[in-house]
């Protein structure tokens, strides 16, 4: 049986800094980075203009992309440790579930979305560690404004709050994957070298002793 390397996923509400964190960890730990494919989703700008019209299209694009990544990651883990920007569970139980709760995906669309997901679930590797970027809504809004994606600038606070609530709900229900919660409101890992070193050290410690985190 081939050796399986460590697999980390970085989780957090949109704007919390997942991409920055994943890139930093990949560089410092020597992991292969699996990036979230935002730029190629042609439905995403349309979604933010009309969520009810484009929610199913946008979420299904992300789901299919993430399924492809998961299948690729399974093979990669035989050769290299992997770090993923946003686990597939966050796509399903935060982003997509929010669209169903808000009525932007009807029951039939939500059922089809879940059917696609569960068809592939048995073939997915499970993360050895989830790094959850625990970030307040005001900090998230500041970061979204700072990164300057035009289609994100009018995102309602209520929507971000719902995504955050669903993330935390999934984390509460998770009983199988160790989770390292990292408060990030005052941890500037995008520019502060000391903050970067502190963050990487926390993750290294969790990898050495996953039973020390929840």
The 8 nearest C-alpha neighbors of each residue, nearest first, counted from 0:
[[1, 2, 3, 77, 4, 78, 76, 74],
 [0, 2, 77, 3, 78, 76, 4, 74],
 [1, 3, 77, 4, 0, 78, 76, 79],
 [4, 2, 77, 76, 1, 5, 78, 80],
 [3, 5, 80, 76, 79, 77, 2, 6],
 [6, 4, 80, 127, 81, 7, 3, 76],
 [5, 7, 81, 126, 127, 80, 82, 4],
 [8, 6, 82, 128, 126, 129, 127, 83],
 [7, 9, 83, 129, 86, 82, 85, 84],
 [10, 8, 130, 85, 84, 129, 17, 131],
 [9, 11, 131, 85, 130, 132, 8, 17],
 [12, 10, 132, 131, 15, 13, 17, 133],
 [11, 13, 163, 15, 14, 162, 166, 10],
 [14, 12, 15, 11, 139, 159, 16, 17],
 [13, 15, 139, 143, 16, 142, 12, 140],
 [14, 16, 139, 13, 12, 11, 134, 17],
 [17, 15, 19, 14, 18, 20, 132, 13],
 [16, 18, 20, 19, 9, 21, 15, 84],
 [19, 17, 21, 20, 16, 84, 22, 34],
 [18, 20, 22, 16, 17, 21, 23, 189],
 [21, 19, 17, 23, 18, 22, 16, 24],
 [20, 22, 18, 24, 23, 19, 84, 17],
 [23, 21, 25, 19, 20, 24, 18, 26],
 [22, 24, 20, 26, 21, 25, 27, 19],
 [23, 25, 27, 21, 26, 22, 28, 20],
 [26, 24, 30, 22, 29, 28, 23, 27],
 [25, 27, 23, 29, 24, 28, 22, 30],
 [26, 28, 24, 29, 25, 23, 199, 30],
 [29, 27, 25, 30, 24, 26, 199, 203],
 [28, 30, 26, 25, 27, 31, 24, 80],
 [31, 29, 25, 80, 81, 28, 82, 32],
 [30, 32, 81, 25, 82, 80, 33, 79],
 [31, 33, 82, 25, 83, 81, 34, 30],
 [34, 32, 83, 82, 84, 31, 35, 81],
 [35, 33, 84, 32, 36, 83, 18, 85],
 [34, 36, 84, 37, 85, 33, 83, 65],
 [35, 37, 38, 39, 34, 40, 64, 61],
 [38, 36, 40, 39, 35, 43, 61, 41],
 [37, 39, 40, 36, 41, 43, 35, 44],
 [40, 38, 37, 41, 36, 42, 43, 60],
 [41, 39, 42, 37, 38, 43, 60, 57],
 [40, 42, 43, 39, 44, 38, 45, 57],
 [41, 43, 57, 45, 40, 44, 46, 56],
 [42, 44, 46, 45, 40, 41, 57, 47],
 [45, 43, 46, 47, 150, 42, 48, 41],
 [46, 44, 48, 42, 43, 47, 49, 53],
 [47, 45, 50, 53, 43, 49, 48, 44],
 [46, 48, 44, 45, 49, 50, 150, 43],
 [47, 49, 45, 46, 50, 44, 150, 53],
 [50, 48, 46, 52, 47, 51, 45, 53],
 [51, 49, 46, 54, 53, 52, 47, 103],
 [50, 52, 103, 49, 53, 54, 104, 102],
 [53, 51, 50, 49, 54, 46, 103, 55],
 [52, 54, 46, 56, 50, 55, 51, 57],
 [55, 53, 50, 57, 56, 46, 51, 103],
 [54, 56, 58, 57, 53, 59, 104, 108],
 [57, 55, 59, 53, 54, 58, 60, 42],
 [58, 56, 42, 60, 54, 59, 55, 43],
 [59, 57, 61, 55, 60, 56, 54, 95],
 [58, 60, 62, 56, 61, 57, 55, 63],
 [61, 59, 57, 63, 58, 62, 64, 56],
 [60, 62, 64, 58, 59, 63, 65, 57],
 [63, 61, 59, 65, 64, 60, 66, 58],
 [62, 64, 66, 60, 65, 61, 59, 67],
 [65, 63, 61, 67, 62, 66, 60, 68],
 [64, 66, 68, 62, 67, 63, 61, 69],
 [67, 65, 63, 69, 68, 64, 62, 70],
 [68, 66, 64, 70, 65, 69, 63, 71],
 [69, 67, 65, 71, 66, 70, 72, 64],
 [68, 70, 72, 66, 71, 67, 123, 65],
 [69, 71, 67, 73, 68, 72, 66, 123],
 [72, 70, 68, 69, 73, 74, 75, 67],
 [73, 71, 75, 69, 74, 70, 68, 76],
 [74, 72, 70, 71, 76, 75, 124, 69],
 [73, 75, 72, 76, 71, 77, 70, 78],
 [74, 76, 72, 77, 78, 73, 79, 71],
 [77, 75, 79, 4, 78, 3, 74, 73],
 [76, 78, 3, 75, 74, 2, 79, 1],
 [79, 77, 76, 75, 4, 80, 3, 74],
 [78, 80, 76, 4, 75, 77, 81, 31],
 [79, 81, 4, 5, 30, 76, 6, 31],
 [82, 80, 31, 6, 30, 32, 7, 79],
 [81, 83, 7, 32, 8, 6, 30, 31],
 [84, 82, 8, 33, 85, 32, 9, 34],
 [83, 85, 34, 9, 35, 21, 18, 17],
 [86, 84, 10, 9, 83, 8, 87, 89],
 [87, 85, 88, 8, 89, 10, 83, 84],
 [86, 88, 90, 89, 65, 91, 85, 62],
 [89, 87, 91, 86, 90, 92, 93, 85],
 [88, 90, 93, 92, 87, 91, 86, 94],
 [91, 89, 94, 87, 88, 93, 92, 95],
 [90, 92, 95, 88, 89, 93, 94, 96],
 [93, 91, 96, 89, 88, 90, 95, 94],
 [92, 94, 165, 89, 96, 162, 166, 91],
 [95, 93, 90, 97, 96, 91, 92, 162],
 [94, 96, 91, 98, 97, 93, 58, 90],
 [95, 97, 99, 92, 93, 98, 94, 100],
 [96, 98, 100, 95, 94, 99, 93, 101],
 [99, 97, 103, 101, 95, 96, 100, 104],
 [98, 100, 104, 102, 96, 101, 97, 103],
 [99, 101, 97, 102, 98, 96, 103, 104],
 [102, 100, 98, 99, 103, 97, 104, 96],
 [101, 103, 99, 104, 100, 105, 98, 51],
 [104, 102, 51, 98, 101, 99, 54, 50],
 [105, 103, 99, 102, 98, 108, 55, 109],
 [104, 106, 108, 107, 102, 109, 99, 103],
 [107, 105, 109, 108, 110, 104, 99, 111],
 [106, 108, 110, 109, 105, 111, 104, 112],
 [109, 107, 111, 105, 110, 106, 104, 112],
 [108, 110, 112, 106, 111, 107, 104, 105],
 [109, 111, 107, 113, 108, 112, 106, 114],
 [112, 110, 114, 108, 113, 109, 107, 115],
 [111, 113, 109, 115, 110, 114, 108, 116],
 [114, 112, 116, 110, 115, 111, 117, 109],
 [113, 115, 111, 117, 116, 112, 118, 110],
 [116, 114, 118, 112, 113, 117, 111, 119],
 [117, 115, 113, 114, 118, 119, 120, 112],
 [116, 118, 120, 114, 119, 115, 113, 121],
 [119, 117, 115, 116, 120, 114, 121, 113],
 [118, 120, 117, 122, 116, 121, 115, 123],
 [119, 121, 117, 122, 123, 118, 116, 66],
 [122, 120, 119, 123, 118, 117, 124, 116],
 [121, 123, 120, 119, 124, 70, 73, 69],
 [124, 122, 120, 121, 69, 125, 70, 73],
 [123, 125, 73, 126, 122, 69, 72, 70],
 [124, 126, 123, 127, 6, 176, 128, 7],
 [127, 125, 6, 128, 7, 8, 124, 129],
 [126, 128, 6, 7, 5, 176, 125, 177],
 [129, 127, 7, 177, 126, 178, 176, 130],
 [128, 130, 178, 8, 9, 7, 131, 179],
 [129, 131, 9, 179, 178, 10, 180, 8],
 [132, 130, 10, 180, 11, 133, 179, 181],
 [133, 131, 11, 181, 134, 183, 182, 180],
 [132, 134, 182, 181, 131, 183, 180, 11],
 [133, 135, 183, 184, 15, 132, 182, 138],
 [136, 134, 138, 137, 139, 184, 133, 183],
 [135, 137, 139, 138, 140, 134, 160, 159],
 [138, 136, 140, 139, 135, 141, 134, 142],
 [139, 137, 141, 135, 136, 140, 184, 142],
 [138, 140, 136, 14, 142, 137, 141, 15],
 [141, 139, 143, 137, 138, 142, 136, 144],
 [142, 140, 138, 144, 139, 143, 145, 137],
 [143, 141, 145, 139, 144, 140, 14, 146],
 [142, 144, 140, 14, 146, 145, 141, 139],
 [143, 145, 141, 142, 147, 146, 140, 152],
 [146, 144, 142, 147, 143, 141, 148, 140],
 [147, 145, 143, 144, 148, 142, 14, 141],
 [146, 148, 145, 144, 149, 143, 152, 151],
 [149, 147, 151, 150, 146, 152, 143, 144],
 [148, 150, 151, 152, 147, 153, 44, 144],
 [149, 151, 44, 148, 152, 47, 153, 48],
 [152, 150, 149, 148, 154, 153, 143, 47],
 [151, 153, 149, 154, 150, 144, 148, 143],
 [152, 154, 151, 155, 150, 47, 149, 156],
 [153, 155, 151, 152, 156, 158, 47, 159],
 [156, 154, 157, 158, 153, 159, 152, 160],
 [155, 157, 159, 158, 160, 154, 136, 140],
 [158, 156, 160, 155, 159, 161, 154, 162],
 [157, 159, 161, 155, 160, 156, 162, 154],
 [160, 158, 162, 156, 161, 157, 163, 155],
 [159, 161, 157, 163, 158, 162, 164, 156],
 [160, 162, 164, 158, 163, 159, 165, 157],
 [163, 161, 159, 165, 164, 160, 93, 166],
 [162, 164, 160, 166, 161, 12, 165, 159],
 [163, 165, 161, 167, 162, 166, 168, 160],
 [166, 164, 168, 93, 162, 167, 163, 161],
 [167, 165, 163, 169, 168, 164, 93, 162],
 [168, 166, 170, 164, 165, 169, 171, 163],
 [167, 169, 165, 171, 170, 166, 164, 172],
 [170, 168, 172, 166, 171, 167, 173, 165],
 [169, 171, 167, 173, 168, 172, 166, 178],
 [172, 170, 168, 169, 173, 167, 174, 166],
 [171, 173, 169, 170, 174, 168, 167, 175],
 [174, 172, 170, 171, 175, 169, 176, 177],
 [173, 175, 172, 176, 171, 177, 170, 213],
 [174, 176, 173, 177, 125, 213, 172, 178],
 [175, 177, 128, 174, 178, 127, 173, 126],
 [178, 176, 213, 128, 209, 212, 129, 175],
 [179, 177, 129, 213, 128, 130, 212, 180],
 [178, 180, 130, 212, 131, 129, 181, 213],
 [181, 179, 131, 130, 133, 178, 132, 182],
 [180, 182, 132, 133, 183, 131, 179, 130],
 [183, 181, 133, 134, 184, 132, 180, 186],
 [182, 184, 186, 185, 134, 133, 181, 132],
 [185, 183, 134, 186, 138, 182, 135, 187],
 [184, 186, 183, 187, 182, 194, 138, 134],
 [187, 185, 183, 184, 194, 188, 182, 191],
 [188, 186, 189, 191, 194, 190, 185, 183],
 [187, 189, 195, 194, 191, 190, 186, 192],
 [188, 190, 187, 191, 19, 195, 20, 16],
 [191, 189, 188, 187, 192, 195, 194, 193],
 [190, 192, 194, 193, 187, 188, 195, 189],
 [193, 191, 195, 194, 196, 190, 188, 189],
 [194, 192, 196, 195, 191, 197, 188, 198],
 [195, 193, 197, 191, 188, 192, 196, 186],
 [194, 196, 188, 192, 198, 193, 197, 199],
 [195, 197, 193, 199, 194, 198, 200, 192],
 [198, 196, 194, 200, 195, 199, 193, 201],
 [197, 199, 195, 201, 200, 196, 194, 202],
 [200, 198, 202, 196, 201, 197, 203, 195],
 [199, 201, 203, 197, 198, 202, 196, 204],
 [202, 200, 204, 198, 199, 203, 197, 205],
 [201, 203, 205, 199, 204, 200, 206, 198],
 [204, 202, 200, 206, 205, 201, 199, 207],
 [203, 205, 207, 201, 202, 206, 200, 208],
 [204, 206, 209, 202, 208, 207, 203, 201],
 [207, 205, 203, 204, 209, 208, 202, 128],
 [208, 206, 204, 205, 203, 209, 202, 210],
 [207, 209, 205, 210, 206, 211, 204, 212],
 [210, 208, 205, 211, 206, 212, 177, 207],
 [209, 211, 208, 212, 177, 213, 205, 207],
 [212, 210, 209, 208, 205, 213, 177, 204],
 [213, 211, 210, 179, 209, 178, 177, 205],
 [212, 178, 177, 179, 211, 210, 176, 209]]
